Amino acid sequence: MTQHFDIIIIGGGATGLGCAVEAASRGYKTLLLEAQDYGSGTSSKSTKLVHGGIRYLANLDFALVKEGLEERYYFLQNAPHLATRQSYLIPLQNLSEKFKYWLGIKLYDFLAGERTVGFSRFLSKAATLQEAQDLNARKITGGAIYFDGKFDDTRMLISLVKTFEQLGGTALNYHQVTEFIEQNGKISGVQVYDQLKQSNIEFSAKFVINATGTFSDNLMDLAEPTKTHHAVAAAQGTHLVFDKAIFDSPHAILVPETSDGRVLFILPWHDKIVVGTTDIKVDTPSLAPQAQPEEIDFILATLNAYGTQQVTRKDIRAVFCGQRPLVKPANAKNTAKISRKHEIIETQNGLITMVGGKWTIYRRMGQDTINYLEKTRGLTPTKSNTANLHLFGYTTTPEAYPLSSYGTEVTQIKLIQQELNNYELLHPQLPYFQAEVIYQVRHEHARNIEDVLLRRTRAIYLDARVAIEIAPLVAQLMANELNFDRKWQEQQLASFKLAASKFLVTTKTN
């Protein structure tokens, strides 16, 4: 029997969940379909920033920055257990940079207005080195501090999934859309392959939204097979993870301009530091892109130019890269110069596609999509209430790290610890309890080792080799909970080993 919905959303990343929460909060019966796991693509591999986009000021894109700053405020207000204010220090090399960034960060403060999260200030060279003692003194004459935010991207995504379900929505991971159904020349539903049950299902809907990020063109091609769509330009960004001791500062560091025309961030995150990102054009999007050797070399060289401690490949705990979905202008050659604006595209048969944007404005992208749907379909306009919608787990007094990301759900973790009489960590070098795996299976749609070690926890990002080491334990815990056999565990371990290999950095041999 075909299940009917008002709205079907395809894609379980930041854009899709932004649309899903927005639709469900307005009273629409909504289904979200994700072909793999939530955040399997770009949304789990961000730079972990919640920001207005200070670098976009160089393009005089004030409206884009102001939008980002507004959404930054809502982001931090609605999920304080997952997103926090972060100070950013810009090391400045000369008088020209001082003037440029004085103008930039003061304008940044001004555009934030009453939604500011902190006011910028400038530092002498001595004060800069006191604030960030691992900075190379020869590279700077002073510094500036401004404020943005940081977050855990896939923990945020899981919170959005749970929020969506609380609002009455239905979320299904590992459900791949294989075909669109049409009536009278308009899309009226989808054929779906359930990868877990290995069966086909049909869902009908009044409206279908494509929120598949870098794969948006592919889905539009599926909807309109006689056309080839080119709405998205994919750009790959690589990040390296190190122990925080190599650059131990309470401030994130923003290297103001790299050789590829971007900025480089050194961000404290989960008791590690994340350093990135690069920007290289990608012709074919991938769910699991591979960092290129030249990207790794570039990040290492830039980090070593600004830091006092010289690092090598041996110091890298993990490498990860994501592919940004950028709205493709007619003659774009350099993806670093493409705006992070978002746009809505509609095919002739009615598929609504949201492209572009970034994590910080996920809520606005969802709001704009549902507004467009209501306007173009003659629906009675409904009011958005997501700007002040507290997300699942919301608390202003979260548990101490490492359980802080669960918010109010930390009580459920502790109940499972009591139930199993298991208070052990997965590994002494990782901040995760064995009971979390059980919670993630029971309450967070975790169905395989990757779901746990790549997305529900961030184990693979914190130390890829240790994550590989604990994979058999995670497989055993999951198998016991799900009543799976030894063969399933072996298959899982083989699959995970392949996925985890992309997070490892090999030492070069000359």
N, C-alpha and C positions, 0 to 999 in steps of 0.2 A: 504493500500500500504506500502510495506517494505521500510524503509529509509536506505540508504547505506552510510557507513563511511569507511574511511581508517583505523581508529583505534577506538576501543571501550575500555574505561577504566572503570573498575568496582571498586568503592570505592571512597568516597568523603572526605577522610582525607588528611593528609599532603602528604603521598606517592602518592595517586591518583592525587591530584592537582599538585604536582611536575611533574608527568608524563604528565598530561594534558597540562599544560602551555608549557612544553618542546616540546611536539608533535605539538601543534598548532603554536608555534613560528617558527617551521621548515616547516610549510606549509601543514601539514597533516590535512585532514578533520576529526575532532575528536569529539567523544561523550563521556561524563562522566556520569555514572549512580551511584546514591547513594540510597541505600535501605531505609534509614531514612533521616535525615537532615545532611548537611555537618558538619563533626566534631562530630557526635553523639557519637562516641566511644572514643578512646584513644586521638585523636588530640585536643579535647577540655579540657582535664584533665591532661595536662602536668605540670611540675614544673615551667613552664614559663621561662626557661633558654635558652639563645642563647650562646652556649659554645663549646669549643673544647673537653672538657672532661678531666679535669685535673686529675681526679682520675684514668683514664685509664693508666696513666704513670706508676702506680704501677705494671701493667701487662706487661710493656715494649712494649706496643702497639703504637709505635711512629707514624707509618703510619696512624693509625686511628685518633690519636690526630691531626696530621698535616692536614689531610683532614677536620676535624671538624673546625680547626682554619681558614682554607681558606674559608670554607663555612660561618663561622661566619661573616667574613669580608663582603662577598657579601650580606648576610642577612641584616646586619645593613645598608649597602649602598643603597640597593634597596627599603627599606621600613622604612625610618627614622620616619615616622608618627606612626609606630606600634612597632618598635624595637629600643632600646636605649642602649648605653653603661652603664654598671653597675660595680661599684667597689665591690669587695668581700674581706672581712676581715676574716682571719683564726686566731682564738685564739690558741696560742701555750702554752703547759703546761710544757715542759722540754727541755733540751739541745738536746736530741735525735730528738724530733719533729722539733726543729728549724733547725737542719742540714738537715733533710729529706725534709722539705718544702722549705728551701732555694734552695736546689738542684732541687726540682720539679718545682717551679714557675719560676726559671731562665731558666730551660729547656723549659718550656711552652712559655716564652718570645722568646726564640731562635727559636723554631719551628714555631712561628707565623711570624717571619721574617719581611718583609716590610708590611705585612697585620696586624700588631699589632694594638690593640685598646687602648693601655696604658701599661706603664712599671711598674713592681712590685717594692715594697719596703718593708723593714722590720722596725718594730716599737719596742720601749721599752715597758715595762709593763705600765708605766705612759702614754705614747702616745697612746697605744692601748685603755686604759680605757677612754681617752679623746675622741677618735674617736667613741667609742661605750660605752656610759656611763651605759648602762643596762647590761653589761657583769659582771658576777660574778668574782670579783678580785681574789678570792681564787683558781679559776680554771686555771689561766694563769700566765705565766712569760713574755709574750711578744706577738707579733702578726705579721702578714704579710698581705699586701694588693696586690691583683692582679686584672686584669680587664677581664670581659667577657661582656655579654649582657643579656637583658631580653626583653620580648615581651608579647603581648596579643594574645594567640594562635588562638582563633576562629575569632577574628577580622582580623588576618593575613589570615586565611583560606578564609574568605569572600572576602578579597582583591584579593586573588588568583583566586577565582571563577570569579570575575569581570574582572580581567586581562585576563583570559582564554576566556571569552566571547568577550572582545575587540579584541582578536586575531582571532576571527571567530569560536571559539569552542561552542559546545552546552552542557550545564550542566543541569541535571534533578535530583532534589532530590525527595524522596519518590517514586522511581522507582526501584523495586526489581527484580533482575535476578532470574528467576525460572527454566530456562532450557537453555542448550547450543544446538545450531544447528550445525550439521556437514555435510560436503560434502567431499566425498572421504577420509574419515577418519580424516579430519582436521576441527577444529572449524571454522565456517564461519558466526556465528551470535549468537544472544541471544533472548530468549523469556523473556519478561518483564511484570511485573504486576504494573500498575500505581495505587498507593494507593489513590491518590486524586480523580481520576475519576472512580476508581474501574473497570478498563478495562485492557485487555491484548494487548500488542504491540510486534511487531517483528522488530528487527534491524539486519542488516547484516553488516559485516566488513571484511576487509582483515586480520586484526590482532586484537586479544583480550588480554588485560592485566588485571591481577588480582592484585589489590592493596588494599586488604581488611584487612590488618594488622593482628590482632589476629584471624580473621576468614578466613585466607588464606587457611588453610587446608580444611575447609568446602567447599569452592568454588572449590578447586582442586578435592575433592571427588565428587562434582556435575558434574564436567567435565569428570572425570574418575570413574564412579560408581563401577567398579570392583576392585578398589584399595582403600586402606586407607592411607592417607598421614600424615606425622608427621614432617613437616618442621619447625613448630613454637612452641616455648615454651613461654607461657604467664606468666608474672610476674606482680603482683598487687602492685601499689604504692599509698599510702594514704597521703593526705595533710590536714592540718588544717588552717583555716583562723581566724585571730584575728585583733582587732583594733591595729593600729600601736603604740599606746601609751605604750603597754606592752614591746616593744622593739624598741624604736624610734631612728633609726640611718640612716644616708644617705647611709651607706654601707650595702650590704647583708652580712650575716654571714655564713661561712661554718664551721660547726662542723666537724673536720677532720676525725674522725672515731667513729662510733657508735657500739653498741654491736652486730649488725647484719652484720657488715663488710662494711656498706655503709658510705656515708657522709650525713649530714643533713643540709639543707639550710633554713635560715631565710631570706626571700626575701621581700623587700618593693615592693608593687604592688597595684595600684589603691587606694592609700591612706589607704591600709591595709597591713598586713604582711601575707605571705604564708609560712608555715612551713612544710617541708617534705623532703624526702619521705621514705616510707618503701619499703620492697622488699620481697614478699611472693609468692611462687609458686602457680599457678592456674591451675587446671586440665581442667576446662571447661570455655572458654572465655564468657564474658558477656558485653553487651552494657552499662549496668547500674550496675556496681559492687557495692557491699555494703562494706563499711569500717568495719573491724573487731574490736571489743572492745579492743583487745590486741594491735592493731596498734595505736589506739588513745592513749592508756595508754603509749605506748612506746614513741610517739612523745611528749606528755606532760612531761614525766619524763626527757627526754633528754633536752627539752627546759628549764625546771625548774633547771636542773643541771648547765646550762650555764647562765641563766638570774637572775637578782636580784629580779624581780617581779615574784612571784609564781602564776601560772595560773591554773585554773581548767576547767572542762567541761563547767561550766557556762559562761566562757569567750570566748568560741568558737562561731564564727559567722556562720561558715559553715564548713562542711567536704566534701571532694570529693576524689575520687580515680579513677585511670585509670589503664589499663592493657597494659603493654609494649609487643610488638611482637618481640621476640628475636629469632635469628636463632638458632635452636636446635642442639647442638652437640650430639654426640653419647651417652655419659654417664654423662650428666650434672645433678647434684643434687642441686646445689646452684645457683639460677638465678642471684644473685648479682655478681657472677663471670663470667657470660656469656657475651661475647663481644657484643658491639653494632654495629658490622659490618652488612652490608647488602649484600644479595646474590640474584641471579636470578635463578629461577627454571623453567624448561619447561616440561610440560606433553607431553606424546607421541602424543596426538592429537593437540598440538600446543598452549595450554594456557600458556602465559608467566606470571610468578608470581614474584613480587618483595617482599622480606621479610627482616625483621630486620630494622636496621637504627634507626634514631631519628629525631626529628623535625628540628634541626639545619642544617642537610644535606639533607633536602627534595629536594632541587634543584639538587644536585649531584645524588640522587637516580633516579630522573626523567631523567637526562642526561644519566646515565648509562643504563637505561632501553631502551630508544630510540636508543642509540648506539648499544645495543645488537640486537634489532629488525632489524636494518638496516644491521648489519653484518651477521646475520644468515639467513635473507630472501633474500640476494642478491640485496638489494636496493642500489641506488646511495647514498653514504654517504653525509649527510648534516651537516653543522656546527652549533654547539650550540651557541646561543647568549644570553642565560638567565643569565649568570654571571653578565651582566651589564644591565639587563632589569628592569627598574623602574616599580614597581607594582602599581596597581590602587590606586589612591588617593595620589600618591607620592608628597611630598613637604618637603623642608628642614626648612620651617617656619610654622609648624602646629598651628592651633588654640590652645588656652590655654585649659588645661584639664577642663572639661571632654570630649570636642568634638574633641580633638586632633586625636583620632584614625580614624576619617573619612578623614583626610587629606584635599585635595581640595574639597571633597564632602560636606564639612561643609556648603557651600553656599546653597546646596539643602535642608539641614535641616532648615536653616533660612528662605528659601522661603516657606516651609511648615508651619513654625510658623506664617509667615505673612498671608498665605492663610487661615489658621484656626483661626487666632487671638488667638493662644494658645502658651504661653511661659512658661507653668507650668512644673515643675518636676513631675515625676511619684510618688515620695515620697521625703520628705525633707531630709531623711537619705541616699538617693541614688543619684548618679551624672548623672541621665538620664532624658531627657526631653520627654514629651508625644509625641512631633512631631517626635522623633526618631522612634517610633513604626510605624508610618505611612510611613516614609521613608523606613524602613526595609521591610514592606509589598510590597511597590511599586517597590523597586529596589534591594532587597537582598534575594528574594525567601522565606521570612518568611511566614509560613502558619499556625502556631499554637502558643500557649502561650509559650511552651517550646523553640521554635525557638527564641523567643524574649528574654525571661528571663534567659535562660541557655547559649545561644550562640551569638545572635546579640548584646545583652548587657550581662554583667556578673553579673547581679543582684543577682542571686541565690548564686554565689560564694562570694559576698561581705557581704551579710546578708540574710541567707535563710528564716528567719522568716518574715522579711520585704518584701522579694520577694513574699512570699505566701500572704501577706496582700494586695499587689497591683495587684495580678493576676486578680481579677474582673475588675479593671479599664483597664488593658491591653486587656482582652477579649472584653470589650465594644468597645475600640478603633479599634481593629481588625475587629470586626463584622460590625461596621459602614463603614469601608473602603471596606470590602469584600462583603457587603450585605448579611451577615449571620444572622440567627434568634437567638432568645433567647435559643432555644434548643441546638444549636451549642455552645453557651457560656457555658451552664451548663455542656455539655459533655467535653468541654475543661478544665473547672475548676476541674472536677473530675479527669481527666487524669493528669493534672498538679500537683494536690495535691499528687497523688501517686508518681510521679517522684521527686517532691521536698522533699518528706519524707526521701530520701536517703542522702540528704544534711544536715539533722538535727542531732544533737547530744543530746541524752537524758542524764539527770543527773543520775548517778548510785545511787542505793539505797543499803545500806549495811544491 
